[in-house]
C-alpha cells in the first residue's frame, strides 16, 4: 500500500525503541495527560448539562412557554384569545392566568406571588398538578377561597393543610383613608416543584377567587401558552398577539420562557463555558508534555535527521515526520480519553453509589438537594468539541519541534558523529 515517506518515518519513530528512556516516559505522560483531560472534561460537562436540563425541566414545568398579556391593563377578551390560540397547530395548550404580589400571614408573614389559575385548564400549560405533595389542584373550587402553597412558603408561614392564611394584596382608598384589601384563605394543598423560586415564592388560587380579590370583573392578566416546540415560543406568541391586535385594535405584550429567565440561563451557560475552559488546562498540560518530548526527540534524532537530509528529504518532509508523530500521540490520547470519558460518564451513578456504601455517607442528601440522583446529559456536540480541542492542542504542540528539526543543518549535525 502506498505510504508517503514522511508518514512512514514518523510511524517508524513512534514504534521504535528509543535510546533515551526518559523521552518515552515524557511521551507516555503526554498521552496520559491528554487522555485524563479529555475524560474529565467529557464527564464534567455531561454532569453540568444534566443539572441544567433538570433545572430547565423543573422550571418549565411551572412556567408557560409563552404568555400574551394586555399592554398595561387587564385582558378582557381572554376567552376569544384562547379560541384563536387553539386554532394554531403549533400550540398544544392555552390557559388564562392572573398574577399579583401579596403579603401572606399565617403564624408568620411572608411576601409571595399569587397566581390565579383555572384548575381544569392549568394542566394544559404546566405540571403543577403533578408536583402536588398534599391535597389536589381540583380543591381550588370557585368561591371556596382555597389556596395552594409552595412547600417552603408553607414552612415559612407555619401553615399546614386546613390552616387559614390572610392574603393582603393592595390598598383601597376609602373615606377612612387607605385600607388594605384582606381575604382569609384556607390552605387546601402544598406543592413541591423542586425549584426554589416557586416553592418559596408562589401561592396558587382559583382564577375566579383572584378576580374577586382584585376586583377585576371578568378580566385576567393574560393567557399562558404551551407549544409543541418551545424554541419557537417567541414567534408563535408574537403571531397570536398580532392576530388579536388586528381584531381588537389593541396592543399586547409578548414574553417567552427564555426572556423571563434570561439571567439564569446566561449564568448557567457562562458557568459551563468557564468550567470547560478551566478543565481544558489539563489537556494543555498534556500538550506541553508532548511539546517537551518532541523537542527532546528532535535533539536525540539530529544524526538521523542529517542523514535523511543528505538522502534528499526536504526540510518540509522532515517537518512532516515529526508533525505526524506528535499528531498520532495526540490522537491516541484523545481516543483513549473519549473512551474513558464515555465509560466513566455512563457508570458515574454506580461509582457514586459504591463510594456512599464504602464510606457510609450520602453525597446528595434529599433534604439539601432537590434531586437525589446524578442527572447526566451527554451531548454529542460537547464530545466532538472536546476531541477537536485536544487534537488542535496536540497539533500546535508539534509545530515548533518539527520546525526546529527542519532547520537542522546536516553538516553541523554530523560533525561530531
Buried (B, 14 or more C-beta within 10 A) or exposed (E): EEEEBBBEBBBEBBEEEBEEEEBBEBBBBBBBBBBBBBBBBBBBBBBBBBBBBBBBEBBBBBBBBBBBBBEEEBBBBBEEBBEBBEEBEBBBBBBBBBBBEBBBBBEEEBEBBBBBBBBEBBBBBBBBBEBBEBBEBEBBEBEBBBBBBBBBBBBBBEBBBEBEBBBBBEEEEEEEEEEEBEBEBBBBBBBBBBBEBBBBBBBBBBBBBBBBBBEBEEBBBBBBBBBEEBEBBBBBBBBBBEBBEEEBEBEBBBBBBBEBBEEBBEEBEEEBEEBBEEBBEBBBBBBBBBBBBBBBBBBBBBBBBBBBBEEEBEBEBBBBBBBBBBBBBBBBBBBBBBBBBBEBBEEBEEEBEEEEEEEEEEEEEEEEEBBEEBBBBBBEEBBEBBBEBBBEBBBBBBBBBBBBBBEBEBEEBBEEE
